[in-house]
Amino acid sequence: HNMQQAARVSDVTAFFYIGKLIEVDKTKSMFTKPSLKQTEDYITGRFG
């Protein structure tokens, strides 16, 4: 998955991990200030 492409072309983003929905938010919010640390860690490449 290309995170930059997702951020550029989507209005809403969902983060799934091992088949479980973790977080859904407006793309801008998700990529600038995610609600959950797990989402932030994934977006910033700390895991995944």
Backbone as a printed PyTorch tensor [residue, N CA C, xyz], in Angstrom:
tensor([[[  0.8430,  -1.1770,   0.0000],
         [  0.0000,   0.0000,   0.0000],
         [  0.8870,   1.2380,   0.0000]],

        [[  0.5030,   2.2180,  -0.7720],
         [  1.2380,   3.4630,  -0.8360],
         [  0.5160,   4.4990,   0.0180]],

        [[  1.1050,   4.8450,   1.1500],
         [  0.4570,   5.7630,   2.0900],
         [  0.3020,   7.1620,   1.5020]],

        [[  1.2760,   7.6230,   0.7380],
         [  1.1790,   8.9470,   0.1330],
         [  0.0310,   9.0040,  -0.8660]],

        [[ -0.1390,   7.9480,  -1.6300],
         [ -1.2410,   7.8810,  -2.5990],
         [ -2.5820,   7.8930,  -1.8720]],

        [[ -2.7080,   7.1310,  -0.8250],
         [ -3.9560,   7.1010,  -0.0480],
         [ -4.2660,   8.4790,   0.5160]],

        [[ -3.2720,   9.1470,   1.0350],
         [ -3.4780,  10.4860,   1.6000],
         [ -3.8920,  11.4850,   0.5280]],

        [[ -3.3910,  11.3070,  -0.6700],
         [ -3.6660,  12.2570,  -1.7480],
         [ -5.0430,  12.0720,  -2.3730]],

        [[ -5.5220,  10.8530,  -2.4940],
         [ -6.7340,  10.6060,  -3.2910],
         [ -7.9940,  10.2960,  -2.4880]],

        [[ -7.8950,  10.1730,  -1.1770],
         [ -9.0810,   9.7590,  -0.4160],
         [ -9.5910,  10.8610,   0.5020]],

        [[-10.8840,  10.7980,   0.7730],
         [-11.5160,  11.7250,   1.7140],
         [-11.5730,  11.1280,   3.1150]],

        [[-11.7580,   9.8170,   3.1650],
         [-11.8610,   9.0950,   4.4320],
         [-10.9020,   7.9110,   4.3800]],

        [[-10.2320,   7.6540,   5.4920],
         [ -9.2740,   6.5530,   5.5680],
         [ -9.6430,   5.6330,   6.7250]],

        [[ -9.5040,   4.3370,   6.4860],
         [ -9.7190,   3.3420,   7.5350],
         [ -8.4200,   2.5710,   7.7270]],

        [[ -8.0820,   2.2980,   8.9610],
         [ -6.9050,   1.5040,   9.2890],
         [ -7.3750,   0.1780,   9.8660]],

        [[ -6.9930,  -0.8940,   9.1890],
         [ -7.2900,  -2.2480,   9.6420],
         [ -5.9800,  -2.9070,  10.0450]],

        [[ -6.0290,  -3.7510,  11.0590],
         [ -4.8530,  -4.5090,  11.4650],
         [ -5.2950,  -5.9270,  11.7930]],

        [[ -4.7170,  -6.8720,  11.0940],
         [ -5.0340,  -8.2960,  11.2460],
         [ -6.5510,  -8.5160,  11.1690]],

        [[ -7.1680,  -7.9020,  10.1760],
         [ -8.5910,  -8.0990,   9.9270],
         [ -9.5260,  -7.3400,  10.8470]],

        [[ -8.9920,  -6.5350,  11.7380],
         [ -9.8150,  -5.7840,  12.6850],
         [ -9.7540,  -4.2970,  12.3510]],

        [[-10.9230,  -3.6550,  12.3210],
         [-10.9760,  -2.2160,  12.0830],
         [-10.4790,  -1.4960,  13.3320]],

        [[ -9.4310,  -0.7150,  13.1700],
         [ -8.8230,  -0.0200,  14.3000],
         [ -9.3160,   1.4180,  14.3930]],

        [[ -9.3370,   2.1270,  13.2530],
         [ -9.7110,   3.5460,  13.2750],
         [-10.2170,   3.9690,  11.9020]],

        [[-11.2070,   4.8600,  11.8920],
         [-11.7240,   5.4790,  10.6720],
         [-11.8340,   6.9710,  10.9450]],

        [[-11.3790,   7.7820,   9.9950],
         [-11.4670,   9.2310,  10.1750],
         [-11.2910,   9.9120,   8.8260]],

        [[-11.5120,  11.2040,   8.7990],
         [-11.2030,  11.9810,   7.6020],
         [ -9.7060,  11.8230,   7.3520]],

        [[ -9.3500,  11.6990,   6.0940],
         [ -7.9580,  11.4210,   5.7360],
         [ -7.0000,  12.4470,   6.3150]],

        [[ -7.3390,  13.7230,   6.1890],
         [ -6.4360,  14.7620,   6.6950],
         [ -6.1740,  14.5760,   8.1870]],

        [[ -7.2190,  14.2880,   8.9520],
         [ -7.0570,  14.0610,  10.3940],
         [ -6.2380,  12.8080,  10.6710]],

        [[ -6.5350,  11.7570,   9.9280],
         [ -5.8480,  10.4800,  10.1420],
         [ -4.3410,  10.6250,   9.9190]],

        [[ -3.9490,  11.3780,   8.8940],
         [ -2.5320,  11.4850,   8.5600],
         [ -1.8060,  12.5820,   9.3300]],

        [[ -2.5380,  13.5100,   9.9460],
         [ -1.8780,  14.5760,  10.6980],
         [ -1.9650,  14.3840,  12.2040]],

        [[ -3.0660,  13.8270,  12.6770],
         [ -3.2310,  13.6140,  14.1180],
         [ -4.1810,  12.4480,  14.3600]],

        [[ -3.7050,  11.2250,  14.1460],
         [ -4.5630,  10.0610,  14.3780],
         [ -4.9760,   9.9840,  15.8470]],

        [[ -6.1460,   9.4120,  16.0790],
         [ -6.6690,   9.3070,  17.4460],
         [ -5.9320,   8.2650,  18.2800]],

        [[ -5.4350,   7.2350,  17.6270],
         [ -4.8190,   6.1210,  18.3520],
         [ -3.3230,   6.0080,  18.0620]],

        [[ -2.5550,   5.6630,  19.0820],
         [ -1.1100,   5.4960,  18.9100],
         [ -0.7950,   4.3870,  17.9080]],

        [[ -1.5800,   3.3240,  17.9080],
         [ -1.3430,   2.2190,  16.9730],
         [ -1.4470,   2.7140,  15.5270]],

        [[ -2.4170,   3.5610,  15.2490],
         [ -2.5630,   4.1290,  13.9090],
         [ -1.3720,   5.0150,  13.5800]],

        [[ -0.9810,   5.8570,  14.5040],
         [  0.1710,   6.7390,  14.2960],
         [  1.4380,   5.9310,  14.0320]],

        [[  1.6390,   4.8780,  14.7990],
         [  2.8190,   4.0290,  14.6080],
         [  2.8350,   3.4160,  13.2110]],

        [[  1.6860,   3.0070,  12.7170],
         [  1.6200,   2.4140,  11.3780],
         [  1.8960,   3.4690,  10.3020]],

        [[  1.2290,   4.6040,  10.4060],
         [  1.3790,   5.6650,   9.4010],
         [  2.8210,   6.1590,   9.3400]],

        [[  3.4750,   6.2460,  10.4770],
         [  4.8490,   6.7480,  10.5060],
         [  5.8930,   5.6620,  10.2520]],

        [[  5.4470,   4.4290,  10.0370],
         [  6.3720,   3.3570,   9.6980],
         [  7.0480,   2.6960,  10.8800]],

        [[  6.5390,   2.9150,  12.0740],
         [  7.1390,   2.2810,  13.2490],
         [  6.8520,   0.7910,  13.2990]],

        [[  5.7760,   0.3660,  12.6420],
         [  5.5190,  -1.0640,  12.4640],
         [  4.6870,  -1.2430,  11.2140]],

        [[  4.6310,  -2.4990,  10.7170],
         [  3.7820,  -2.7730,   9.5680],
         [  4.4680,  -3.1480,   8.3480]]])
